[in-house]
Amino acid sequence: MAATTDTDHEEQTGTPGPAPAAVRRRPGRIALAVSVFGELLITAGLVLGLFVVYSLWWTNVIADREADKQGDKVRDNWAQDGSASGGPGALNTKDGIGFLHVPAMGNGEVLVEKGTSSKILNDGVAGYYTDPVKATLPTSGKNGNFSLAAHRDGHGAKFHNIDKVEKGDPIVFETKDRWYVYKVYAVLPETSKFDVDVLDAVPKASGRKKAGKYITLTTCTPVFTSRYRYVVWGELERVEKVDGDRTPPKELR
């Protein structure tokens, strides 16, 4: 009897014969390279995402905790020294000299410390300049510029909403026994980070030409970069003595 082929089987029965075994092909080098590259991109994306979360969220959490701790220490020291007594000379420049209040920023009180290095500002505080131009502290009673800096993103981001501050808005600096109430008179949305003239005792870039008691807030801009500086200037309107209840000035009520 003759052997029956698949073709003969199909002709005789009308049904197809068994299919040939599938040939398995290994992925080519290009396909493999693309696959590996894709996995690397996904991994890099996850790492970048975690870094962004760390930079923009977790550093804020850590900085706020540290700032609260330092702020509590300052207020405890004030309380131990007695209410509204002792004079400006009782300020502790190591723990902080007072608290900045800028209602337009909506971030409550900001502890102010000496210096503007990253080590200082990363603790979620504002710092007054000691270099390249030395700030004039309002507690000195002298004319000059109380110039300050703080981060705009990450590490507490205390000046994140500086763009919300407008002419006429109040800025209040609180010390152990005085409230220093300033009024914003000029805003510079962008200038070079090397423009130290904005910190001068008489900040001519703000339009002022005579000596006075000024305050200057500086931070990086645009948000999430350090390419330029954003500047806000204010001028002292009045000084109020702190009472036994530490009743804030009307601008903060």
KEKOL-132136 format. One record per residue: x, y, z of N, C-alpha, C, CB in turn; residue in three letters. Coordinates in steps of 0.001 Angstrom, whole numbers. Glycine has a CB too. Example, Ala and Ser with C-alpha at 12.3 -4.5 7.8 and 13.67 -1.06 7.14 Angstrom:
2
13190  -5690  7800  12300  -4500  7800  13200  -3300  7800  11308  -4473  9046  Ala
12850  -2250  7080  13670  -1060  7140  12900  30  7870  14084  -598  5725  Ser
END
This chain:
253
849  -1196  0  0  0  0  879  1238  0  -957  10  1225  Met
608  2206  -838  1434  3416  -983  1222  4350  187  1115  4144  -2298  Ala
2278  5019  546  2182  6007  1642  1289  7159  1250  3572  6538  2027  Ala
552  7656  2217  -391  8758  1954  228  10071  2423  -1764  8512  2669  Thr
311  11050  1558  860  12366  1918  -233  13244  2491  1508  13052  693  Thr
183  14364  3043  -806  15312  3579  -1742  15785  2494  -113  16514  4226  Asp
-1187  15953  1291  -2013  16414  177  -3030  15358  -184  -1150  16760  -1042  Thr
-2576  14073  -251  -3510  12993  -561  -4590  12911  484  -2784  11660  -666  Asp
-4194  13098  1800  -5177  13024  2883  -6243  14093  2727  -4492  13166  4240  His
-5772  15322  2364  -6721  16442  2202  -7650  16187  1039  -5974  17771  1990  Glu
-7094  15591  -56  -7937  15316  -1241  -8937  14228  -935  -7075  14908  -2452  Glu
-8535  13214  -130  -9403  12091  136  -10462  12401  1176  -8596  10924  575  Gln
-10084  13169  2232  -11035  13391  3340  -11679  14768  3321  -10335  13199  4659  Thr
-11066  15685  2571  -11613  17056  2538  -11210  17884  3734  -13112  17015  2460  Gly
-10344  17374  4599  -9865  18139  5769  -8371  18359  5645  -10196  17402  7105  Thr
-7897  19486  6135  -6466  19780  6011  -5637  18863  6880  -6184  21228  6377  Pro
-4431  18620  6458  -3522  17784  7225  -2911  18559  8370  -2433  17223  6333  Gly
-2145  17893  9190  -1535  18584  10338  -626  19733  9901  -736  17592  11184  Pro
-708  20884  10657  88  22077  10310  1542  21835  10654  -437  23339  11050  Ala
2436  22417  9880  3856  22256  10185  4196  22934  11506  4723  22830  9051  Pro
5166  22433  12209  5561  22995  13516  5997  24446  13360  6706  22162  14150  Ala
5547  25315  14327  5900  26748  14272  7392  26920  14503  5096  27564  15327  Ala
7954  27840  13770  9385  28105  13896  9587  29242  14891  10017  28455  12512  Val
10271  29012  15992  10522  30030  17004  11758  30839  16635  10692  29386  18393  Arg
11555  32157  16612  12664  33040  16266  13095  33846  17488  12269  33982  15110  Arg
14381  33912  17720  14906  34716  18804  14903  36192  18388  16334  34251  19192  Arg
14602  37103  19330  14578  38530  18964  15932  39006  18427  14178  39379  20179  Pro
15869  39866  17429  17089  40383  16837  17810  41338  17773  16780  41074  15532  Gly
19008  41688  17413  19804  42572  18261  19157  43943  18439  21192  42735  17676  Arg
18565  44457  17351  17940  45786  17419  16749  45768  18368  17493  46250  16017  Ile
15917  44709  18236  14745  44607  19099  15161  44481  20557  13877  43411  18690  Ala
16209  43714  20812  16694  43537  22169  17229  44848  22740  17774  42466  22206  Leu
17964  45573  21902  18510  46861  22341  17400  47847  22669  19426  47447  21265  Ala
16362  47876  21826  15227  48772  22062  14533  48428  23377  14222  48693  20894  Val
14380  47132  23638  13731  46681  24866  14525  47107  26096  13563  45160  24852  Ser
15825  46901  26056  16672  47273  27183  16656  48786  27401  18108  46784  26956  Val
16712  49532  26278  16699  50993  26375  15388  51481  26982  16911  51629  24989  Phe
14289  50845  26595  12991  51225  27142  12918  51000  28640  11891  50452  26457  Gly
13459  49865  29108  13478  49578  30537  14335  50586  31290  13990  48166  30787  Glu
15451  50986  30674  16309  51986  31307  15587  53330  31432  17608  52157  30508  Leu
14822  53694  30405  14073  54951  30440  13027  54925  31552  13398  55213  29082  Leu
12355  53797  31698  11344  53673  32747  11995  53808  34119  10598  52324  32634  Ile
13131  53130  34297  13845  53211  35568  14304  54636  35857  15042  52267  35563  Thr
14848  55283  34804  15313  56668  34966  14148  57586  35318  16009  57163  33678  Ala
12995  57333  34688  11819  58146  34981  11373  57999  36431  10681  57769  34052  Gly
11411  56771  36940  11032  56536  38335  11998  57222  39283  10983  55038  38633  Leu
13294  57115  38986  14304  57759  39834  14117  59268  39821  15730  57393  39366  Val
13887  59841  38629  13679  61281  38512  12433  61710  39265  13574  61690  37045  Leu
11384  60901  39146  10153  61225  39860  10348  61244  41366  9072  60238  39502  Gly
11091  60253  41878  11373  60204  43303  12226  61395  43738  12075  58897  43655  Leu
13164  61801  42876  14007  62953  43198  13165  64228  43270  15132  63112  42151  Phe
12217  64375  42352  11347  65554  42349  10502  65577  43618  10438  65566  41092  Val
9955  64417  43988  9158  64325  45215  10006  64710  46421  8587  62897  45393  Val
11238  64211  46434  12143  64528  47546  12449  66023  47588  13452  63723  47424  Tyr
12772  66601  46424  13195  67999  46358  12065  68966  46677  13749  68306  44988  Ser
10867  68690  46148  9777  69654  46236  8783  69371  47356  9052  69694  44942  Leu
8841  68201  47954  7891  67885  49018  8585  67487  50309  6966  66777  48575  Trp
9411  66457  50254  10008  65951  51475  10951  66960  52124  10748  64673  51188  Trp
11734  67702  51313  12622  68714  51913  11805  69800  52610  13537  69347  50835  Thr
10591  70076  52102  9717  71039  52770  9290  70517  54141  8478  71338  51902  Asn
8946  69232  54189  8517  68627  55446  9633  68711  56492  8101  67159  55223  Val
10832  68301  56086  11974  68314  57000  12306  69735  57447  13196  67673  56333  Ile
12330  70674  56468  12682  72063  56782  11652  72697  57711  12803  72889  55495  Ala
10370  72447  57474  9331  73022  58320  9444  72510  59758  7945  72698  57750  Asp
9774  71234  59902  9950  70676  61248  11092  71373  61977  10215  69161  61175  Arg
12206  71552  61262  13365  72189  61876  13075  73649  62201  14582  72086  60955  Glu
12389  74346  61280  12057  75754  61516  11124  75905  62712  11412  76368  60267  Ala
10145  75008  62829  9229  75057  63971  9987  74836  65276  8114  74003  63817  Asp
10922  73900  65251  11709  73607  66447  12540  74832  66861  12630  72389  66200  Lys
13194  75450  65873  14014  76619  66166  13155  77806  66591  14860  76990  64950  Gln
11998  77954  65942  11098  79047  66296  10572  78913  67713  9941  79105  65327  Gly
10239  77675  68104  9768  77439  69474  10862  77794  70480  9332  75964  69656  Asp
12109  77503  70126  13220  77814  71023  13352  79324  71215  14535  77229  70473  Lys
13187  80069  70116  13275  81528  70197  12180  82077  71110  13167  82158  68791  Val
10958  81616  70915  9843  82121  71721  9990  81699  73189  8500  81613  71154  Arg
10517  80513  73416  10761  80079  74799  11789  80990  75466  11247  78606  74834  Asp
12816  81358  74713  13836  82266  75257  13235  83619  75580  14998  82433  74270  Asn
12352  84095  74704  11691  85373  74956  10854  85308  76230  10810  85766  73761  Trp
10135  84206  76390  9262  84059  77552  10072  83998  78841  8397  82805  77415  Ala
11214  83331  78803  12061  83218  79985  12676  84561  80373  13161  82196  79743  Gln
12884  85406  79357  13469  86729  79623  12443  87709  80158  14096  87291  78360  Asp
11167  87311  80147  10115  88210  80605  9423  88857  79423  10683  89281  81537  Gly
8207  89275  79579  7427  89845  78483  7783  91289  78239  5949  89726  78768  Ser
8078  91585  76970  8289  92959  76509  9305  93725  77349  6981  93702  76512  Ala
10312  93013  77869  11333  93726  78633  12704  93247  78196  11141  93519  80158  Ser
13694  94020  78476  15045  93607  78116  15588  94351  76922  15076  92144  77842  Gly
14726  94909  76076  15185  95707  74946  15704  94885  73790  16245  96637  75391  Gly
15919  95509  72638  16399  94830  71440  17712  94093  71639  16555  95814  70338  Pro
18530  94545  72585  19818  93904  72806  19701  92473  73273  20603  94679  73797  Gly
18496  92040  73682  18305  90682  74172  18155  89679  73042  17099  90622  75068  Ala
18152  90128  71807  17981  89225  70672  19112  88212  70598  17903  90016  69372  Leu
18761  86974  70268  19755  85913  70135  19989  85660  68658  19300  84610  70859  Asn
21102  86111  68132  21346  85989  66695  21703  84571  66284  22449  86928  66277  Thr
21943  83697  67252  22261  82311  66913  20991  81530  66604  23034  81639  68059  Lys
20002  81631  67471  18755  80888  67276  17796  81599  66321  18070  80668  68614  Asp
17921  82904  66191  17024  83673  65348  16746  85014  65982  15721  82916  65103  Gly
16526  86019  65157  16346  87369  65702  14895  87805  65742  17136  88356  64893  Ile
13997  87034  65146  12597  87412  65125  11847  86678  64037  12457  88902  64937  Gly
10629  87147  63759  9764  86472  62796  9224  87454  61751  8602  85781  63521  Phe
9270  87021  60504  8749  87824  59402  7322  87389  59095  9647  87693  58144  Leu
6438  88375  58931  5038  88099  58592  4697  88842  57300  4072  88528  59759  His
4313  88096  56275  3906  88711  55005  2549  88109  54638  4986  88468  53852  Val
1445  88750  55030  123  88188  54808  -151  87772  53362  -899  89171  55233  Pro
370  88529  52400  110  88222  50992  684  86866  50588  691  89313  50102  Ala
1721  86413  51260  2318  85115  50941  1525  83958  51542  3755  85064  51438  Met
753  84242  52590  -90  83217  53172  650  82056  53795  -989  82705  52153  Gly
1831  82295  54362  2606  81195  54942  2917  81402  56417  3894  81021  54181  Asn
2124  82252  57086  2310  82447  58511  3597  83164  58845  2278  81139  59208  Gly
4181  82810  59993  5404  83460  60431  6621  82713  59907  5449  83549  61955  Glu
7686  83479  59619  8934  82908  59102  10065  83339  60023  9208  83361  57620  Val
10739  82386  60605  11867  82695  61472  12991  83341  60663  12371  81422  62179  Leu
13606  84369  61216  14710  85065  60549  15997  84802  61314  14432  86596  60448  Val
17013  84327  60595  18303  84040  61201  19403  84833  60485  18602  82522  61153  Glu
20585  84754  61030  21739  85463  60476  22379  84643  59358  22775  85764  61582  Lys
22532  85277  58172  23207  84617  57057  22262  84121  55987  24012  83476  57560  Gly
22798  83985  54777  21982  83542  53641  22589  82331  52938  21809  84683  52643  Thr
23452  81603  53602  24038  80407  52999  22976  79315  52897  25259  79909  53826  Ser
23230  78328  52040  22295  77205  51886  22102  76478  53211  22801  76221  50812  Ser
23170  76375  53992  23087  75691  55276  22041  76353  56174  24459  75684  55970  Lys
21960  77674  56122  20983  78415  56930  19587  78302  56322  21391  79901  57051  Ile
19453  78643  55046  18140  78711  54412  17478  77345  54251  18264  79366  53069  Leu
18280  76282  54190  17714  74938  54027  16928  74467  55244  18815  73951  53737  Asn
17040  75218  56350  16274  74874  57547  14881  75496  57532  17023  75320  58791  Asp
14478  76025  56380  13128  76569  56268  12951  77921  56915  12163  75626  56862  Gly
13999  78741  56883  13952  80071  57481  14327  81115  56431  14901  80161  58708  Val
14161  82380  56807  14704  83480  56009  15988  83923  56695  13673  84680  55868  Ala
16928  84432  55908  18181  84889  56490  18484  86312  56063  19324  83964  56093  Gly
19098  87087  56976  19477  88446  56584  20920  88440  56092  19302  89443  57772  Tyr
21178  89294  55103  22475  89326  54429  23595  89838  55331  22387  90190  53192  Tyr
24702  89126  55252  25946  89593  55867  27012  89802  54794  26443  88586  56934  Thr
26727  89306  53581  27648  89390  52451  26843  89180  51158  28809  88328  52581  Asp
27108  89896  50079  28169  90880  49869  27847  92261  50440  28449  91006  48401  Pro
26585  92475  50838  26199  93737  51464  25592  93406  52820  25191  94549  50566  Val
26044  94072  53846  25577  93787  55199  24243  94466  55472  26613  94235  56225  Lys
23270  93675  55901  21954  94222  56198  21996  95083  57456  20932  93095  56360  Ala
21115  96065  57500  20959  96897  58683  19740  96399  59452  20814  98410  58304  Thr
19939  95892  60644  18826  95356  61423  17934  96489  61913  19344  94526  62613  Leu
16633  96297  61842  15722  97366  62288  15883  97672  63771  14273  96977  62003  Pro
16336  96694  64542  16524  96905  65978  17638  97890  66290  16815  95592  66656  Thr
18474  98180  65299  19567  99138  65516  19060  100572  65579  20608  99011  64407  Ser
17890  100804  64999  17333  102147  64958  17970  103035  63908  17472  102786  66288  Gly
18913  102492  63148  19621  103267  62131  18947  103158  60764  21070  102804  62032  Lys
19220  104147  59915  18767  104056  58526  19549  102952  57825  18943  105419  57783  Asn
18920  102318  56861  19596  101264  56126  18592  100299  55526  20567  100521  57029  Gly
19097  99172  55057  18281  98202  54338  18322  96855  55056  18766  98055  52877  Asn
17192  96435  55563  17057  95124  56210  16789  94104  55095  15890  95120  57305  Phe
17847  93590  54493  17731  92732  53306  17720  91257  53692  18885  93008  52329  Ser
16765  90516  53116  16521  89130  53480  16433  88230  52248  15246  89023  54296  Leu
16696  86946  52458  16560  85956  51388  15934  84697  51963  17939  85638  50730  Ala
15241  83939  51102  14680  82643  51485  14436  81845  50211  13353  82810  52315  Ala
14286  80539  50363  14046  79686  49204  12640  79914  48641  14236  78207  49580  His
12526  79688  47316  11217  79786  46684  10624  78409  46399  11319  80585  45395  Arg
11445  77384  46340  10949  76020  46165  11868  75068  46919  10866  75635  44652  Asp
11275  74078  47564  12043  73148  48366  12555  73780  49647  13193  72612  47569  Gly
12929  72946  50605  13518  73403  51868  12655  74456  52565  14910  73967  51618  His
11365  74210  52600  10448  75126  53266  9784  76126  52346  11165  75854  54324  Gly
10491  76518  51274  9939  77433  50255  9189  78607  50893  8994  76666  49309  Ala
9825  79295  51817  9154  80367  52556  8770  81562  51685  10039  80835  53674  Lys
9477  81778  50566  9129  82886  49669  8496  82370  48372  10381  83727  49347  Phe
7878  81207  48428  7293  80626  47209  6256  81560  46584  6646  79268  47523  His
5461  82213  47413  4384  83078  46903  4771  84549  46880  3138  82904  47743  Asn
6036  84825  46700  6469  86224  46689  5819  87008  45555  7986  86305  46569  Ile
5444  86315  44478  4797  86989  43345  3388  87463  43692  4741  86055  42139  Asp
2863  87059  44850  1539  87513  45286  1613  88867  46001  901  86468  46213  Lys
2827  89270  46357  3003  90533  47081  2901  91706  46115  4363  90561  47820  Val
2105  92706  46484  1892  93865  45621  2184  95160  46376  453  93876  45081  Glu
2299  96248  45622  2526  97562  46224  1393  97864  47210  2619  98673  45125  Lys
1774  98392  48351  780  98723  49370  571  97634  50396  -516  99031  48722  Gly
1057  96415  50120  903  95308  51068  1815  95500  52285  1212  93962  50378  Asp
1399  95001  53440  2233  95124  54633  3254  93996  54760  1362  95156  55864  Pro
4374  94315  55362  5381  93337  55783  5686  93687  57234  6699  93369  54859  Ile
5564  92708  58109  5768  92970  59532  6901  92094  60055  4465  92714  60335  Val
7827  92728  60755  8907  91987  61396  8692  92047  62904  10310  92563  61000  Phe
8624  90889  63526  8341  90769  64951  9608  90409  65716  7249  89718  65198  Glu
9928  91198  66731  11030  90871  67630  10450  90623  69028  12107  92021  67654  Thr
11319  90422  69979  10876  90136  71343  9992  91246  71905  12077  89931  72248  Lys
10307  92492  71566  9555  93586  72192  9096  94664  71222  10389  94217  73252  Asp
9189  94423  69906  8741  95416  68933  8114  94754  67703  9912  96304  68510  Arg
7144  95450  67137  6597  95106  65821  7051  96195  64848  5012  94980  65855  Trp
7746  95818  63794  8195  96778  62785  7302  96593  61560  9727  96579  62423  Tyr
6509  97622  61267  5513  97526  60197  6001  98278  58959  4146  98087  60668  Val
6202  97539  57871  6651  98102  56598  5510  98082  55578  7873  97320  56058  Tyr
5651  98920  54567  4684  98950  53468  5433  98779  52150  3864  100281  53474  Lys
5005  97819  51340  5654  97553  50051  5438  98736  49113  5105  96246  49412  Val
6526  99201  48502  6408  100330  47566  6959  100016  46174  7129  101537  48127  Tyr
7665  98905  46015  8206  98569  44690  8467  97070  44594  9510  99360  44410  Ala
8311  96542  43364  8545  95121  43086  9357  95005  41798  7191  94333  42968  Val
10378  94166  41822  11190  93889  40638  11080  92384  40337  12700  94327  40858  Leu
10250  92012  39347  9996  90593  39075  11217  89804  38604  8926  90476  38049  Pro
12212  90497  38043  13367  89747  37543  14599  90644  37431  13047  89119  36178  Glu
15700  90157  37959  16980  90836  37804  18092  89793  37916  17158  91970  38874  Thr
19283  90159  37521  20406  89231  37571  20712  88817  39008  21645  89859  36928  Ser
21128  87579  39177  21498  87120  40515  22778  87793  41009  21672  85603  40519  Lys
23452  88503  40106  24663  89238  40478  24363  90706  40774  25703  89136  39365  Phe
23088  91094  40716  22696  92481  40936  22607  92758  42437  21344  92788  40242  Asp
23745  93036  43054  23778  93277  44500  23333  94691  44858  25177  93031  45038  Val
23152  95551  43862  22722  96919  44144  21340  96956  44793  22714  97740  42862  Asp
20539  95899  44580  19196  95881  45158  19265  95791  46680  18381  94706  44592  Val
20448  95461  47219  20625  95322  48664  21222  96558  49314  21497  94140  48958  Leu
21520  97586  48517  22166  98793  49034  21345  99448  50140  22396  99787  47905  Asp
22049  100183  50994  21372  100900  52081  20281  101808  51541  22378  101721  52892  Ala
20564  102452  50404  19544  103208  49672  19358  102478  48349  19960  104739  49455  Val
18342  101624  48232  18150  100812  47025  17630  101656  45858  17174  99659  47311  Pro
18560  102241  45123  18180  103151  44037  17386  102440  42946  19422  103792  43432  Lys
17595  101136  42785  16846  100384  41775  15348  100373  42078  17371  98950  41688  Ala
15015  100651  43337  13602  100671  43730  12975  102037  43525  13453  100256  45181  Ser
13806  103012  43187  13294  104365  42988  13615  105310  44130  11819  104318  42794  Gly
14135  104795  45228  14474  105641  46364  15861  106255  46193  14408  104837  47664  Arg
15996  107530  46622  17277  108224  46489  17794  108774  47806  17151  109344  45501  Lys
16959  108693  48843  17363  109223  50142  17433  108104  51182  16386  110320  50602  Lys
18237  108331  52188  18364  107360  53269  17031  107171  53976  19437  107804  54270  Ala
16783  105947  54386  15550  105628  55083  15663  104255  55716  14348  105689  54130  Gly
14575  103788  56265  14541  102462  56877  13771  101521  55936  13874  102512  58309  Lys
14530  100733  55186  13951  99874  54158  14052  98391  54518  14636  100127  52829  Tyr
13213  97604  53851  13300  96149  53931  13285  95606  52512  12129  95545  54783  Ile
14087  94574  52250  14171  93985  50916  14052  92467  51029  15503  94384  50212  Thr
13136  91899  50261  12966  90445  50205  13483  89959  48855  11462  90033  50415  Leu
14338  88950  48863  14876  88416  47609  14738  86897  47580  16358  88823  47431  Thr
14536  86372  46365  14480  84921  46179  14719  84603  44716  13116  84343  46652  Thr
14828  83320  44412  15107  82902  43036  13851  82975  42160  15673  81477  43022  Cys
14058  83154  40874  12969  83158  39906  13531  82801  38534  12251  84541  39872  Thr
12767  82172  37632  11421  81642  37820  11391  80508  38851  10868  81147  36488  Pro
10179  80084  39202  10027  79008  40164  10760  77768  39666  8536  78699  40411  Val
11397  77057  40574  12135  75822  40316  13445  76060  39562  11267  74863  39533  Phe
13900  77321  39515  15204  77623  38922  15906  78631  39821  15058  78175  37457  Thr
17169  78884  39535  17912  79914  40275  18582  80878  39305  18970  79270  41204  Ser
17971  81030  38139  18572  81829  37071  18574  83316  37400  17834  81595  35767  Arg
17461  83828  37933  17338  85257  38227  16894  85463  39675  16339  85929  37256  Tyr
16696  86724  40047  16230  87054  41390  14958  87898  41316  17329  87800  42177  Arg
14054  87624  42234  12811  88380  42399  12998  89250  43642  11539  87421  42533  Tyr
12619  90518  43544  12898  91456  44633  11640  92243  45009  14030  92424  44234  Val
11433  92394  46307  10336  93214  46845  10926  94195  47844  9224  92326  47521  Val
10551  95471  47730  11050  96496  48647  9913  97085  49470  11771  97607  47873  Trp
10203  97355  50734  9244  98020  51596  9930  99099  52408  8555  97017  52515  Gly
9136  99997  52971  9680  101082  53798  8951  101103  55128  9553  102460  53082  Glu
9709  101343  56200  9136  101329  57541  8106  102444  57712  10239  101466  58591  Leu
6910  102071  58183  5859  103045  58440  5773  103413  59916  4526  102509  57966  Glu
5929  102406  60776  5826  102668  62210  6390  101484  62995  4352  102939  62615  Arg
6609  101731  64271  7071  100691  65190  6101  100658  66364  8552  100953  65673  Val
5640  99456  66712  4725  99292  67836  5392  98460  68919  3402  98634  67381  Glu
5167  98849  70159  5706  98086  71270  4841  96856  71530  5798  98959  72531  Lys
5485  95740  71830  4764  94503  72138  4156  94613  73535  5710  93262  72043  Val
2845  94306  73631  2208  94348  74948  2286  92968  75605  727  94814  74830  Asp
1734  92852  76784  1806  91613  77546  1157  90433  76861  1180  91806  78868  Gly
166  90698  76003  -538  89618  75287  27  89380  73888  -2025  89944  75183  Asp
1088  90120  73555  1664  90054  72200  576  90257  71140  2379  88692  71977  Arg
-252  91257  71363  -1307  91585  70405  -669  92074  69103  -2276  92663  70987  Thr
-924  91396  67986  -293  91789  66722  -862  93093  66190  -466  90692  65682  Pro
-128  93794  65348  -648  95022  64735  -1846  94698  63838  462  95738  63915  Pro
-2607  95719  63521  -3841  95516  62770  -3623  94805  61435  -4506  96841  62528  Lys
-2437  94974  60843  -2148  94354  59554  -2150  92836  59634  -813  94833  59036  Glu
-1993  92273  60824  -1928  90822  60989  -3178  90231  61628  -732  90461  61817  Leu
-4182  91051  61870  -5400  90555  62522  -6419  90092  61493  -6015  91641  63413  Arg
END
